[in-house]
Amino acid sequence: MAVIGKFQTVNGEIVGEIFTINVQLQNVRIVREDTPANEEAPTHRIYAGRAEIGAAWSKTSRENKSYLSLKLDDPSFAAPIFANLFQDDDGEYSLVWSRSRS
């Protein structure tokens, strides 16, 4: 697993940056979706500046901890990026990515 982003809560939004060798995004905002269309719809939208670059779903781990499962996508990406956002002990958040084993 690799940490590819760091975030914190600012004015009710989760704000931070995503960093990989090819992706360097600052001012990334994760905003709660007020009225999801259905139970399987995203609970959050992800923006870099004005561009929507993904969506997130609220999940609960086996250890009963809440986290967000993110799908990031953009025409400039070779493929979507799937990652999970976990709250750290200090209240900040880490975006964690691991390669699929399939």
Residue pairs with C-beta under 8 A, 6 or more apart in sequence:
1 96
1 97
1 98
2 96
2 97
2 98
3 94
3 95
3 96
3 97
4 18
4 19
4 20
4 23
4 81
4 83
4 95
4 96
4 97
5 16
5 17
5 18
5 19
5 28
5 83
5 85
5 93
5 94
5 95
6 16
6 17
6 92
6 93
6 94
6 95
7 14
7 15
7 16
7 17
7 28
7 30
7 85
7 92
7 93
7 94
7 95
8 14
8 15
8 16
8 91
8 92
8 93
9 15
9 91
12 32
13 29
13 30
13 31
14 29
14 30
14 44
14 85
14 93
15 27
15 28
15 29
15 30
16 28
16 93
16 95
17 24
17 25
17 26
17 27
17 28
18 24
18 25
18 28
18 48
18 72
18 95
19 25
20 81
20 97
23 77
23 81
25 48
25 53
27 48
27 49
28 46
28 47
28 48
28 53
29 46
29 47
29 48
30 44
30 45
30 46
30 56
30 68
30 70
30 85
31 44
31 45
31 46
31 47
32 43
32 44
33 41
33 42
33 43
33 44
33 45
36 42
36 43
42 55
42 56
42 57
43 56
43 57
43 58
43 68
44 55
44 56
44 57
44 58
44 68
45 52
45 54
45 55
45 56
46 52
46 53
46 54
46 55
46 56
46 70
46 72
47 53
51 74
53 72
53 73
53 74
54 70
54 71
54 72
54 73
54 80
54 81
55 70
55 71
56 68
56 69
56 70
56 71
56 85
57 68
57 69
58 66
58 67
58 68
59 66
59 67
59 68
59 69
59 84
60 66
60 67
61 67
65 86
65 87
66 87
67 84
67 85
67 86
67 87
68 84
68 85
69 82
69 84
70 81
70 82
70 83
70 84
70 85
70 95
71 80
71 81
71 82
72 80
72 81
72 82
72 83
73 80
73 81
81 97
82 97
82 100
83 95
83 96
83 97
84 95
84 96
85 93
85 94
85 95
85 96
86 93
86 94
86 96
87 93
88 94
